[in-house]
Amino acid sequence: MLPRNPHFDDARVVWSDEYAGLYAPVAYDEQFDDQWRLFLERKTGFCDHTGVETSDEYIDDRIAELTGVSNVLYRRKWGMFASLMSRLSGRSDRQERRGVGGRLWLEPKFAIDFFQGKRCLDAGCGAGRWTKTLQSLGANMKSIDVSTHGLASTRRFNEDVSKCSIFDIPNRGDLHRAFDFTLCWGVVMCTHDPQAAFNAVASTVKTGGSLYLMVYAPTYHTSPQVLEWRARYHRECRTFEERLAFAYSIADRPENAINLLDMLNTFYNWTIPLAVCAEWFRAAGFGDVVLLNQNEPHACGLHMLGTKR
Ligand SMILES: C[S@@+](CC[C@H](N)C(=O)[O-])C[C@H]1O[C@@H](n2cnc3c(N)ncnc32)[C@H](O)[C@@H]1O
């Protein structure tokens, strides 16, 4: 028996803090786990995608999105031969292919040495693309998630991984105010209580440290079609194989299946108004809060950064 779902039982897709306490937690450790397993197995549609890929070529794209500096890892590897090798290997021609899944528009960018030597937390690290990105920029990373395969993927490049739900952070004294920078990308809005999830994640940041939050905005695709797909996925598909077949059947192209599964697989998929996020940051003691993607056309997410006072 499924718990009550706000989206397809109550026609609520935009989160309001008044909903706190109304909905029940679900098995968060299962929701993404098969997706990350298929990534590790290099299944079509689950790798070579901006939303998951951790190979150096993709991490260079993530570094460029954060800092504006291109080909950092590639230039580290090839030095003065980097542009020649880029042309010979067809790397630049793969640029468009690597854009499947979209690119970030962040402004202002982080300085290239911003993360150097900082203790950083990737909360809900998934397969580890942001862990590897910040680590490549000199951060000392800790990565937490509830997905066994997500952690197995992240452990390939970071030893400091821990199975931990963000809702258990209040019981983890070692995480409290322990980080110069916490990144929580695409996690809190996929829970029964995004405000409580935010507060738990915010508590990990030291005074003077920063929190980067990415959540879906009310401009995210929550059309009747998407709600119907989500209801079918959760109510009618019994096994993961059925769910996967359904995701492939509605994907525009097989290479994009992970985007569809991302949209379908979480039982909760709230969109969060900017003012609600801004109030969460304020109430948790953060100042200088900026919306990093305000210039992004058709943005479906909010990328927010705040500094703890
Ligand atoms: C959309 S994915 C994003 C992964 C990663 N942040 C990224 O941007 O690539 C959401 C991740 O949050 C994790 N997650 C979901 N609920 C969680 C919870 N309660 N505590 C910790 N992690 C959670 C999932 O297992 C999944 O790996």
The ligand as a Gaussian input file, in Angstrom:
#p B3LYP/6-31G(d) Opt

LIG

0 1
 C       18.790000      13.391000      -8.238000
 S       20.006000      12.443000      -7.401000
 C       21.312000      13.635000      -7.345000
 C       22.666000      13.028000      -7.110000
 C       23.823000      14.019000      -7.055000
 N       23.612000      15.051000      -6.057000
 C       24.065000      14.657000      -8.408000
 O       23.730000      15.848000      -8.579000
 O       24.578000      13.977000      -9.284000
 C       19.420000      12.418000      -5.727000
 C       20.330000      11.631000      -4.769000
 O       19.882000      11.852000      -3.428000
 C       19.912000      10.639000      -2.730000
 N       18.932000      10.719000      -1.632000
 C       17.587000      10.694000      -1.723000
 N       17.035000      10.791000      -0.505000
 C       18.066000      10.876000       0.368000
 C       18.135000      10.986000       1.769000
 N       17.037000      11.020000       2.518000
 N       19.348000      11.076000       2.340000
 C       20.485000      11.040000       1.583000
 N       20.471000      10.921000       0.242000
 C       19.273000      10.843000      -0.351000
 C       19.553000       9.592000      -3.762000
 O       19.953000       8.287000      -3.366000
 C       20.283000      10.103000      -4.978000
 O       21.578000       9.582000      -5.057000

